[in-house]
Amino acid sequence: MPTLLRMPEVAANATEAVLADWLVAENAEFAASDAIATVETEKAIVDVEADDAGVVLRRLVEPGSQVEVGAPIAVLGTPGESVDDLDAALVALGVAVTAPVGPERGDLADASPDPAADTAAQDPLDAPVDAPVDPESGAPLQEEAPAPVRSNGRVFTSPLARKIAKEGGLLVEDITGTGPRGRILRRDVEAALAAAPSQSAAPAPTPAPTPAPTPAEIPHTRLRRAVAARLTESKQTAPHFYLRTTVRADALVALRAEINDGDVRVSLNDMVVKGVAAAHRAVPEMNVVWTPDAVRTFDTVDIAVAVATDRGLMTPVVRDVTSLTVGAVAERVRDLAGRARDGSLKQDELEGGTISVTNLGMYGVEEFAAIINPPHAAILAVGAVRDEPVVEDGLVVPGKLMTLTLSVDHRPVDGVVAARWLAALTQLLERPFRLLT
């Protein structure tokens, strides 16, 4: 008997997601655990896997469609199953379909309680009595093609079309879509790019008065909206307090240079991440998160690393850092950061952890305080290493200093615990050879 495949809740508290691509064709069979479709959340790309073997009888939404969690996206059958009347089967499942759902959504709904109304809505010959007709053939005249579908000011495009338009310097708002319900497809962007030279060669129009400049606006990406919501929630609900310390980084910089003389390449940030994991082992009271019912503790140390991307800030998580060498940490961070920038992270690579590390030292920022990434208990902000005079054994000598600022959620962590943790981290970074053990 046919069953419905519904949009899963691929991220905690998500209400909708984009069906990025289908991986199984209609009438094609799949095995248990095979990926049927790819879903895009605000931060990641997730494969929807099959619970059991089966066959895709019909796909109900088009790639690029934004779909509510729980809404049907496909009809599945058992291996070898075929259904003569899928529309009737859908009605029996409580769903009525007029056409595959496009990016705007809305073609897919609960079955109407009035079968006659459904029949009338789906009958292409049931045109209004006063509809304009061709005087010679008597056939209804075609209406003008609709403009690109918009929702809250957004023009719906496929992800590939939007990328090509951006690389070509075109605004999707200026492109006419030929896809379902006016959706802009790759072919529409390529046609606009091909037409651009001829348009530029057209005679210049008569000069007109220059309008007053208007402020430029950059539409929010889904990722930036999600980050904004989470950080606003963090500042409103998590009572932040801040601790700052200055670390003598001479030995840390020297050790990094020695490591990089070989085949392994590490950054100072990689060494800080390793130090944070060791500090969590030394002060396990920091390896916690706050929940409504309890303070949750963890056996392994998972650390999120802030990565800047074109779409916004992402924080992929490095798992079980204490079990990794500094070189392995560096390799893992490079992999996660690269896939964060090209949008190929999996959802589970963005979840978990108890602390984040964010570093602006490469931009010359000496110190800053960061907002905690919920549900983490803390975030460590790392500043630039700078050459400054320091007092050593009563003498002023040149030294390398690095400022660390720890933002802490006061609900699961007390000030004394955070101070002990920051002192442990300082000792580890000032005597960094212990990070290699």
GUZA-9300 format. One record per residue (C-alpha): x, y, z; residue number from 1; residue in three letters. Coordinates in nm, 4 decimals. Example, Ala and Ser with C-alpha at 12.3 -4.5 7.8 and 13.67 -1.06 7.14 Angstrom:
<sites>
SITE          u          v          w    nr   rest
SITE     1.2300    -0.4500     0.7800     1    ALA
SITE     1.3670    -0.1060     0.7140     2    SER
</sites>
This chain:
<sites>
SITE          u          v          w    nr   rest
SITE     0.0000     0.0000     0.0000     1    MET
SITE     0.1386     0.3477    -0.0846     2    PRO
SITE     0.2727     0.5609     0.1982     3    THR
SITE     0.3741     0.9256     0.2236     4    LEU
SITE     0.7310     1.0473     0.2686     5    LEU
SITE     0.7106     1.3682     0.4701     6    ARG
SITE     0.9574     1.6525     0.5191     7    MET
SITE     1.1551     1.5567     0.8332     8    PRO
SITE     1.2562     1.7923     1.1117     9    GLU
SITE     1.6213     1.7823     1.0111    10    VAL
SITE     1.7204     2.0562     1.2567    11    ALA
SITE     1.5953     2.1133     1.6088    12    ALA
SITE     1.2867     2.3395     1.6185    13    ASN
SITE     1.2912     2.3857     1.2394    14    ALA
SITE     0.9501     2.4643     1.0874    15    THR
SITE     1.0479     2.4336     0.7213    16    GLU
SITE     1.3332     2.3365     0.4915    17    ALA
SITE     1.4202     2.3449     0.1210    18    VAL
SITE     1.4102     2.0236    -0.0811    19    LEU
SITE     1.7381     2.0797    -0.2642    20    ALA
SITE     1.7427     1.7730    -0.4910    21    ASP
SITE     1.5949     1.4304    -0.5573    22    TRP
SITE     1.8428     1.1420    -0.5537    23    LEU
SITE     1.5976     0.8707    -0.6682    24    VAL
SITE     1.3916     0.8994    -0.9860    25    ALA
SITE     1.0215     0.8261    -1.0051    26    GLU
SITE     0.9446     0.4528    -1.0399    27    ASN
SITE     1.3019     0.3746    -0.9292    28    ALA
SITE     1.3596     0.1355    -0.6401    29    GLU
SITE     1.5833     0.2010    -0.3404    30    PHE
SITE     1.7228    -0.0025    -0.0525    31    ALA
SITE     1.6935     0.0599     0.3200    32    ALA
SITE     1.9226     0.3465     0.4314    33    SER
SITE     1.9576     0.4755     0.0718    34    ASP
SITE     1.9406     0.8554     0.0400    35    ALA
SITE     1.6174     0.9495    -0.1381    36    ILE
SITE     1.6430     1.3286    -0.1333    37    ALA
SITE     1.8677     1.6114    -0.0184    38    THR
SITE     1.7245     1.8775     0.2127    39    VAL
SITE     1.8804     2.2170     0.2828    40    GLU
SITE     1.8454     2.3844     0.6218    41    THR
SITE     1.9666     2.7290     0.7233    42    GLU
SITE     2.3148     2.5889     0.7904    43    LYS
SITE     2.3594     2.2504     0.6282    44    ALA
SITE     2.2651     1.9974     0.3628    45    ILE
SITE     2.1021     1.6778     0.4899    46    VAL
SITE     2.0270     1.3510     0.3090    47    ASP
SITE     1.6837     1.2001     0.3755    48    VAL
SITE     1.7397     0.8246     0.4095    49    GLU
SITE     1.4871     0.5456     0.3573    50    ALA
SITE     1.3783     0.3446     0.6601    51    ASP
SITE     1.2955     0.0406     0.4430    52    ASP
SITE     1.3412    -0.0716     0.0827    53    ALA
SITE     1.0807     0.0566    -0.1611    54    GLY
SITE     1.0034     0.2472    -0.4789    55    VAL
SITE     0.9314     0.6159    -0.5470    56    VAL
SITE     0.5837     0.6142    -0.7001    57    LEU
SITE     0.5551     0.9913    -0.7348    58    ARG
SITE     0.7532     1.2978    -0.6284    59    ARG
SITE     0.5233     1.5686    -0.4947    60    LEU
SITE     0.7587     1.8683    -0.4819    61    VAL
SITE     1.0131     2.0160    -0.7206    62    GLU
SITE     1.3802     2.0715    -0.6318    63    PRO
SITE     1.4266     2.4111    -0.4705    64    GLY
SITE     1.0850     2.4057    -0.3041    65    SER
SITE     1.0504     2.5386     0.0494    66    GLN
SITE     0.8367     2.2892     0.2400    67    VAL
SITE     0.6916     2.2881     0.5903    68    GLU
SITE     0.8129     2.0171     0.8266    69    VAL
SITE     0.5672     1.7277     0.8147    70    GLY
SITE     0.4295     1.8102     0.4697    71    ALA
SITE     0.4257     1.5213     0.2178    72    PRO
SITE     0.7041     1.5294    -0.0405    73    ILE
SITE     0.6698     1.1925    -0.2145    74    ALA
SITE     0.4563     0.8788    -0.2422    75    VAL
SITE     0.6453     0.5561    -0.1704    76    LEU
SITE     0.5541     0.1949    -0.2315    77    GLY
SITE     0.6954    -0.1450    -0.1443    78    THR
SITE     0.9568    -0.2951    -0.3809    79    PRO
SITE     0.7941    -0.3824    -0.7140    80    GLY
SITE     0.4656    -0.2129    -0.6249    81    GLU
SITE     0.2735    -0.0149    -0.8876    82    SER
SITE    -0.0497     0.1814    -0.8486    83    VAL
SITE    -0.2902     0.2346    -1.1365    84    ASP
SITE    -0.4578     0.5457    -0.9921    85    ASP
SITE    -0.2117     0.7436    -0.7794    86    LEU
SITE    -0.4449     1.0435    -0.7551    87    ASP
SITE    -0.7096     0.8258    -0.5926    88    ALA
SITE    -0.4443     0.6795    -0.3627    89    ALA
SITE    -0.3381     1.0293    -0.2592    90    LEU
SITE    -0.6960     1.1263    -0.1796    91    VAL
SITE    -0.7241     0.8105     0.0315    92    ALA
SITE    -0.4088     0.9225     0.2159    93    LEU
SITE    -0.5666     1.2621     0.2817    94    GLY
SITE    -0.3731     1.4570     0.0204    95    VAL
SITE    -0.4865     1.6236    -0.2998    96    ALA
SITE    -0.2315     1.7140    -0.5674    97    VAL
SITE    -0.2888     1.9349    -0.8696    98    THR
SITE     0.0764     1.9566    -0.9779    99    ALA
SITE     0.4208     1.9060    -0.8240   100    PRO
SITE     0.4741     2.1709    -0.5613   101    VAL
SITE     0.6967     2.4541    -0.6769   102    GLY
SITE     0.9073     2.6918    -0.4704   103    PRO
SITE     0.6077     2.8873    -0.3449   104    GLU
SITE     0.4320     2.5829    -0.1930   105    ARG
SITE     0.0584     2.5611    -0.1789   106    GLY
SITE    -0.0272     2.3189    -0.4625   107    ASP
SITE    -0.0232     2.0410    -0.2048   108    LEU
SITE    -0.2989     2.0333     0.0576   109    ALA
SITE    -0.5320     1.8173     0.2570   110    ASP
SITE    -0.7955     1.6480     0.0439   111    ALA
SITE    -1.1041     1.8637     0.0015   112    SER
SITE    -1.4180     1.7382     0.1782   113    PRO
SITE    -1.6116     1.8233    -0.1370   114    ASP
SITE    -1.5112     1.5804    -0.4184   115    PRO
SITE    -1.7102     1.7826    -0.6688   116    ALA
SITE    -1.5064     2.0912    -0.5866   117    ALA
SITE    -1.1833     1.8982    -0.6463   118    ASP
SITE    -1.3101     1.7715    -0.9808   119    THR
SITE    -1.4036     2.1188    -1.0921   120    ALA
SITE    -1.0703     2.2610    -0.9831   121    ALA
SITE    -0.8756     1.9965    -1.1769   122    GLN
SITE    -1.0806     2.0037    -1.4993   123    ASP
SITE    -0.8881     2.2109    -1.7602   124    PRO
SITE    -1.2050     2.2515    -1.9689   125    LEU
SITE    -1.3957     2.4126    -1.6834   126    ASP
SITE    -1.3192     2.7740    -1.7818   127    ALA
SITE    -1.5282     3.0728    -1.6638   128    PRO
SITE    -1.8290     3.1418    -1.8831   129    VAL
SITE    -1.7173     3.4968    -1.9579   130    ASP
SITE    -1.3547     3.4025    -2.0285   131    ALA
SITE    -1.2158     3.5679    -2.3473   132    PRO
SITE    -1.2159     3.3359    -2.6496   133    VAL
SITE    -1.0552     3.3325    -2.9927   134    ASP
SITE    -1.3173     3.4619    -3.2418   135    PRO
SITE    -1.2165     3.2030    -3.5055   136    GLU
SITE    -1.1552     2.8842    -3.3052   137    SER
SITE    -1.3670     2.9570    -3.0016   138    GLY
SITE    -1.0806     2.8381    -2.7747   139    ALA
SITE    -1.0056     3.0283    -2.4537   140    PRO
SITE    -0.7304     3.2863    -2.4980   141    LEU
SITE    -0.4058     3.2270    -2.3077   142    GLN
SITE    -0.3450     3.4644    -2.0203   143    GLU
SITE    -0.0199     3.6524    -1.9949   144    GLU
SITE     0.2546     3.4509    -1.8170   145    ALA
SITE     0.2711     3.5299    -1.4469   146    PRO
SITE     0.5560     3.7266    -1.3002   147    ALA
SITE     0.8118     3.5457    -1.0863   148    PRO
SITE     0.6552     3.4261    -0.7642   149    VAL
SITE     0.7488     3.6341    -0.4645   150    ARG
SITE     0.7061     3.5767    -0.0921   151    SER
SITE     0.7988     3.8523     0.1494   152    ASN
SITE     0.9814     4.0249    -0.1346   153    GLY
SITE     1.1817     3.7165    -0.2346   154    ARG
SITE     1.2023     3.5978    -0.5941   155    VAL
SITE     1.2066     3.2178    -0.6038   156    PHE
SITE     1.4949     3.0637    -0.7923   157    THR
SITE     1.6782     2.7354    -0.7929   158    SER
SITE     2.0010     2.7457    -0.5855   159    PRO
SITE     2.2096     2.6911    -0.9000   160    LEU
SITE     2.0320     2.9697    -1.0871   161    ALA
SITE     2.0892     3.2131    -0.8014   162    ARG
SITE     2.4597     3.1203    -0.7897   163    LYS
SITE     2.5059     3.1663    -1.1674   164    ILE
SITE     2.3245     3.5000    -1.1552   165    ALA
SITE     2.5458     3.6228    -0.8720   166    LYS
SITE     2.8648     3.5179    -1.0538   167    GLU
SITE     2.7401     3.6874    -1.3702   168    GLY
SITE     2.6591     4.0129    -1.1947   169    GLY
SITE     2.2833     3.9854    -1.2535   170    LEU
SITE     1.9982     4.0530    -1.0142   171    LEU
SITE     1.7457     3.7705    -1.0052   172    VAL
SITE     1.4751     4.0356    -0.9614   173    GLU
SITE     1.5465     4.1468    -1.3217   174    ASP
SITE     1.5120     3.7966    -1.4720   175    ILE
SITE     1.1855     3.6480    -1.5981   176    THR
SITE     1.1366     3.2898    -1.4833   177    GLY
SITE     0.9966     3.0172    -1.7072   178    THR
SITE     0.9702     2.7464    -1.4430   179    GLY
SITE     0.6580     2.6385    -1.2572   180    PRO
SITE     0.4672     2.9438    -1.1267   181    ARG
SITE     0.7337     3.1797    -1.2578   182    GLY
SITE     1.0313     3.0137    -1.0847   183    ARG
SITE     1.3694     3.1262    -1.2207   184    ILE
SITE     1.5717     2.8335    -1.3530   185    LEU
SITE     1.9270     2.7921    -1.4793   186    ARG
SITE     1.8173     2.8309    -1.8402   187    ARG
SITE     1.6568     3.1687    -1.7580   188    ASP
SITE     1.9798     3.3020    -1.6089   189    VAL
SITE     2.1888     3.1716    -1.8976   190    GLU
SITE     1.9496     3.3363    -2.1444   191    ALA
SITE     1.9778     3.6657    -1.9557   192    ALA
SITE     2.3578     3.6418    -1.9569   193    LEU
SITE     2.3596     3.5703    -2.3300   194    ALA
SITE     2.1355     3.8705    -2.3962   195    ALA
SITE     2.3424     4.1080    -2.1865   196    ALA
SITE     2.6031     4.1979    -2.4574   197    PRO
SITE     2.3384     4.2789    -2.7161   198    SER
SITE     2.1538     4.4912    -2.4642   199    GLN
SITE     2.4698     4.6823    -2.3867   200    SER
SITE     2.5181     4.7519    -2.7592   201    ALA
SITE     2.1701     4.9056    -2.7920   202    ALA
SITE     2.1458     5.2814    -2.8586   203    PRO
SITE     2.1787     5.4865    -2.5447   204    ALA
SITE     1.8433     5.6162    -2.4187   205    PRO
SITE     1.7688     5.9833    -2.3950   206    THR
SITE     1.9273     6.1184    -2.0779   207    PRO
SITE     1.6834     6.1531    -1.7928   208    ALA
SITE     1.7127     6.3378    -1.4646   209    PRO
SITE     1.9233     6.1412    -1.2176   210    THR
SITE     1.7024     6.0153    -0.9354   211    PRO
SITE     1.8056     6.0643    -0.5777   212    ALA
SITE     2.0242     5.7739    -0.4557   213    PRO
SITE     1.8497     5.5153    -0.2424   214    THR
SITE     2.0184     5.3085     0.0269   215    PRO
SITE     2.1424     4.9693    -0.0969   216    ALA
SITE     1.9833     4.6633     0.0631   217    GLU
SITE     2.1252     4.3130     0.0878   218    ILE
SITE     1.8516     4.0528     0.1404   219    PRO
SITE     1.8964     3.8311     0.4447   220    HIS
SITE     2.0139     3.4778     0.3759   221    THR
SITE     1.8362     3.1960     0.5580   222    ARG
SITE     2.1583     3.1319     0.7497   223    LEU
SITE     2.1911     3.4943     0.8618   224    ARG
SITE     1.8305     3.4970     0.9818   225    ARG
SITE     1.8912     3.1777     1.1804   226    ALA
SITE     2.2142     3.3105     1.3366   227    VAL
SITE     2.0463     3.6405     1.4237   228    ALA
SITE     1.7577     3.4620     1.5947   229    ALA
SITE     1.9857     3.2311     1.7952   230    ARG
SITE     2.2231     3.5053     1.9117   231    LEU
SITE     1.9336     3.7330     2.0039   232    THR
SITE     1.7860     3.4473     2.2058   233    GLU
SITE     2.1270     3.3936     2.3686   234    SER
SITE     2.1662     3.7548     2.4838   235    LYS
SITE     1.8064     3.7670     2.6070   236    GLN
SITE     1.7999     3.4364     2.7959   237    THR
SITE     2.1598     3.3499     2.8925   238    ALA
SITE     2.3075     3.5750     3.1662   239    PRO
SITE     2.6535     3.6451     3.0232   240    HIS
SITE     2.9562     3.7288     3.2340   241    PHE
SITE     3.3068     3.7880     3.0999   242    TYR
SITE     3.6604     3.7005     3.2081   243    LEU
SITE     3.9737     3.8284     3.0383   244    ARG
SITE     4.3355     3.7247     3.0622   245    THR
SITE     4.6604     3.7927     2.8785   246    THR
SITE     4.8763     3.4950     2.7816   247    VAL
SITE     5.2531     3.4984     2.7235   248    ARG
SITE     5.2537     3.3385     2.3753   249    ALA
SITE     5.6314     3.3209     2.3123   250    ASP
SITE     5.6518     2.9448     2.3691   251    ALA
SITE     5.3272     2.8815     2.1780   252    LEU
SITE     5.4516     3.0677     1.8704   253    VAL
SITE     5.7912     2.8920     1.8883   254    ALA
SITE     5.6309     2.5474     1.9176   255    LEU
SITE     5.4039     2.6146     1.6241   256    ARG
SITE     5.7012     2.7152     1.4098   257    ALA
SITE     5.8811     2.3950     1.5100   258    GLU
SITE     5.5784     2.1783     1.4244   259    ILE
SITE     5.5351     2.3502     1.0885   260    ASN
SITE     5.8964     2.2743     0.9935   261    ASP
SITE     5.7770     1.9215     0.9192   262    GLY
SITE     5.4904     1.7903     0.7064   263    ASP
SITE     5.2180     1.8941     0.9523   264    VAL
SITE     5.0696     2.2427     0.9252   265    ARG
SITE     4.8934     2.3892     1.2281   266    VAL
SITE     4.7656     2.7339     1.3179   267    SER
SITE     4.7751     2.9055     1.6551   268    LEU
SITE     4.3980     2.8634     1.6646   269    ASN
SITE     4.4348     2.4856     1.6265   270    ASP
SITE     4.6652     2.4859     1.9284   271    MET
SITE     4.4169     2.6973     2.1263   272    VAL
SITE     4.1384     2.4493     2.0416   273    VAL
SITE     4.3576     2.1664     2.1712   274    LYS
SITE     4.4293     2.3725     2.4839   275    GLY
SITE     4.0574     2.4344     2.5416   276    VAL
SITE     3.9954     2.0584     2.5341   277    ALA
SITE     4.2718     1.9997     2.7877   278    ALA
SITE     4.1302     2.2735     3.0126   279    ALA
SITE     3.7907     2.1021     2.9989   280    HIS
SITE     3.9574     1.7829     3.1192   281    ARG
SITE     4.1244     1.9738     3.4022   282    ALA
SITE     3.8003     2.1544     3.5006   283    VAL
SITE     3.5156     1.9221     3.3948   284    PRO
SITE     3.2556     2.1523     3.5536   285    GLU
SITE     3.2937     2.3652     3.2384   286    MET
SITE     3.2043     2.0771     3.0061   287    ASN
SITE     2.8301     2.1286     3.0565   288    VAL
SITE     2.5178     2.2844     2.9040   289    VAL
SITE     2.2056     2.4247     3.0669   290    TRP
SITE     1.8700     2.2544     3.0091   291    THR
SITE     1.5317     2.3461     3.1602   292    PRO
SITE     1.5505     2.0505     3.4000   293    ASP
SITE     1.9187     1.9963     3.4746   294    ALA
SITE     2.2821     2.0818     3.4046   295    VAL
SITE     2.3925     1.8243     3.1486   296    ARG
SITE     2.7507     1.6954     3.1716   297    THR
SITE     2.9567     1.5209     2.9033   298    PHE
SITE     3.2336     1.2612     2.8978   299    ASP
SITE     3.3933     1.3698     2.5689   300    THR
SITE     3.5025     1.7219     2.4765   301    VAL
SITE     3.3403     1.8510     2.1577   302    ASP
SITE     3.4373     2.2042     2.0528   303    ILE
SITE     3.2710     2.4301     1.7956   304    ALA
SITE     3.4961     2.6481     1.5801   305    VAL
SITE     3.3557     2.9705     1.4328   306    ALA
SITE     3.3923     2.9932     1.0522   307    VAL
SITE     3.3045     3.3014     0.8462   308    ALA
SITE     3.1288     3.2220     0.5160   309    THR
SITE     2.9662     3.4287     0.2416   310    ASP
SITE     2.6245     3.3311     0.3791   311    ARG
SITE     2.7043     3.4060     0.7436   312    GLY
SITE     2.8737     3.2634     1.0530   313    LEU
SITE     2.8847     2.8858     1.0974   314    MET
SITE     3.0127     2.6804     1.3914   315    THR
SITE     3.1011     2.3218     1.2920   316    PRO
SITE     3.1931     2.0932     1.5806   317    VAL
SITE     3.5210     1.9028     1.6241   318    VAL
SITE     3.4418     1.5802     1.8103   319    ARG
SITE     3.6399     1.4290     2.0986   320    ASP
SITE     3.9256     1.6789     2.0737   321    VAL
SITE     4.1184     1.5298     2.3660   322    THR
SITE     4.1704     1.2086     2.1659   323    SER
SITE     4.3230     1.3983     1.8695   324    LEU
SITE     4.6787     1.5183     1.8169   325    THR
SITE     4.7334     1.8854     1.7358   326    VAL
SITE     4.7949     1.7863     1.3740   327    GLY
SITE     4.4697     1.5887     1.3621   328    ALA
SITE     4.2827     1.8859     1.5096   329    VAL
SITE     4.4282     2.1088     1.2378   330    ALA
SITE     4.3254     1.8642     0.9654   331    GLU
SITE     3.9733     1.8296     1.1071   332    ARG
SITE     3.9275     2.2066     1.1355   333    VAL
SITE     4.0470     2.2632     0.7771   334    ARG
SITE     3.8030     2.0035     0.6482   335    ASP
SITE     3.5062     2.1424     0.8411   336    LEU
SITE     3.5885     2.5043     0.7524   337    ALA
SITE     3.6221     2.4224     0.3823   338    GLY
SITE     3.2898     2.2421     0.3723   339    ARG
SITE     3.1256     2.5206     0.5735   340    ALA
SITE     3.2280     2.7696     0.3064   341    ARG
SITE     3.1040     2.5571     0.0145   342    ASP
SITE     2.7795     2.4650     0.1927   343    GLY
SITE     2.8343     2.0895     0.2152   344    SER
SITE     2.8293     2.0368     0.5921   345    LEU
SITE     2.5909     1.7791     0.7359   346    LYS
SITE     2.3455     1.8844     1.0047   347    GLN
SITE     2.5024     1.6625     1.2717   348    ASP
SITE     2.8372     1.8367     1.2129   349    GLU
SITE     2.6776     2.1588     1.3408   350    LEU
SITE     2.5205     2.0168     1.6541   351    GLU
SITE     2.6617     1.9414     1.9987   352    GLY
SITE     2.9562     2.0746     2.1936   353    GLY
SITE     2.9701     2.2819     2.5111   354    THR
SITE     3.2009     2.5677     2.4070   355    ILE
SITE     3.2924     2.7606     2.0914   356    SER
SITE     3.6260     2.9140     1.9897   357    VAL
SITE     3.6237     3.2274     1.7756   358    THR
SITE     3.9383     3.4040     1.6545   359    ASN
SITE     3.9768     3.7486     1.4964   360    LEU
SITE     4.3491     3.7717     1.5561   361    GLY
SITE     4.4266     3.7296     1.1854   362    MET
SITE     4.2579     4.0683     1.1310   363    TYR
SITE     4.4734     4.2410     1.3914   364    GLY
SITE     4.1952     4.2518     1.6519   365    VAL
SITE     4.3654     4.2523     1.9915   366    GLU
SITE     4.0629     4.1605     2.2029   367    GLU
SITE     3.6847     4.1245     2.1794   368    PHE
SITE     3.3937     3.9634     2.3628   369    ALA
SITE     3.1709     3.7159     2.1785   370    ALA
SITE     2.8077     3.6088     2.2253   371    ILE
SITE     2.7552     3.2519     2.3490   372    ILE
SITE     2.6300     3.0097     2.0841   373    ASN
SITE     2.3342     2.8319     2.2495   374    PRO
SITE     2.3101     2.5828     2.4057   375    PRO
SITE     2.6836     2.6090     2.4810   376    HIS
SITE     2.7952     2.7218     2.8250   377    ALA
SITE     3.0771     2.9475     2.6996   378    ALA
SITE     3.2644     3.0933     2.4045   379    ILE
SITE     3.6339     3.1870     2.3954   380    LEU
SITE     3.7347     3.4926     2.1912   381    ALA
SITE     4.0997     3.4859     2.0782   382    VAL
SITE     4.2854     3.8046     1.9905   383    GLY
SITE     4.6003     3.8681     1.7888   384    ALA
SITE     4.9498     3.7861     1.9131   385    VAL
SITE     5.1312     4.1156     1.9553   386    ARG
SITE     5.4874     4.2134     2.0433   387    ASP
SITE     5.4999     4.4204     2.3616   388    GLU
SITE     5.7466     4.4939     2.6420   389    PRO
SITE     5.6915     4.2763     2.9480   390    VAL
SITE     5.8493     4.2638     3.2933   391    VAL
SITE     6.0425     3.9439     3.3580   392    GLU
SITE     6.2464     3.8969     3.6773   393    ASP
SITE     6.2376     4.2706     3.7362   394    GLY
SITE     6.3624     4.3522     3.3856   395    LEU
SITE     6.1716     4.4874     3.0858   396    VAL
SITE     6.2100     4.2454     2.7954   397    VAL
SITE     6.0336     4.1954     2.4603   398    PRO
SITE     5.7505     3.9457     2.4697   399    GLY
SITE     5.4580     3.8106     2.2680   400    LYS
SITE     5.1162     3.8571     2.4267   401    LEU
SITE     4.7722     3.7234     2.3357   402    MET
SITE     4.4443     3.8312     2.4977   403    THR
SITE     4.1678     3.5767     2.5637   404    LEU
SITE     3.8133     3.6774     2.6578   405    THR
SITE     3.5796     3.4105     2.7943   406    LEU
SITE     3.2019     3.4703     2.7769   407    SER
SITE     3.0177     3.2391     3.0173   408    VAL
SITE     2.6541     3.1470     3.0801   409    ASP
SITE     2.6078     3.2048     3.4534   410    HIS
SITE     2.3240     2.9508     3.4800   411    ARG
SITE     2.5336     2.6307     3.4577   412    PRO
SITE     2.8761     2.7805     3.5431   413    VAL
SITE     2.9792     2.9904     3.8430   414    ASP
SITE     3.2446     3.2590     3.8281   415    GLY
SITE     3.4988     3.0637     4.0333   416    VAL
SITE     3.4692     2.7621     3.8015   417    VAL
SITE     3.5226     2.9816     3.4952   418    ALA
SITE     3.8228     3.1495     3.6600   419    ALA
SITE     3.9818     2.8112     3.7404   420    ARG
SITE     3.9237     2.7011     3.3820   421    TRP
SITE     4.0794     3.0159     3.2340   422    LEU
SITE     4.3817     2.9802     3.4634   423    ALA
SITE     4.4254     2.6178     3.3517   424    ALA
SITE     4.4066     2.7200     2.9860   425    LEU
SITE     4.6615     2.9990     3.0409   426    THR
SITE     4.9094     2.7561     3.1970   427    GLN
SITE     4.8619     2.5101     2.9099   428    LEU
SITE     4.9218     2.7737     2.6425   429    LEU
SITE     5.2257     2.9191     2.8213   430    GLU
SITE     5.3740     2.5685     2.8535   431    ARG
SITE     5.2410     2.4262     2.5259   432    PRO
SITE     5.4541     2.1118     2.5070   433    PHE
SITE     5.1904     1.9500     2.7298   434    ARG
SITE     4.9490     1.9860     2.4381   435    LEU
SITE     5.1549     1.7293     2.2474   436    LEU
SITE     5.1087     1.4533     2.5052   437    THR
</sites>
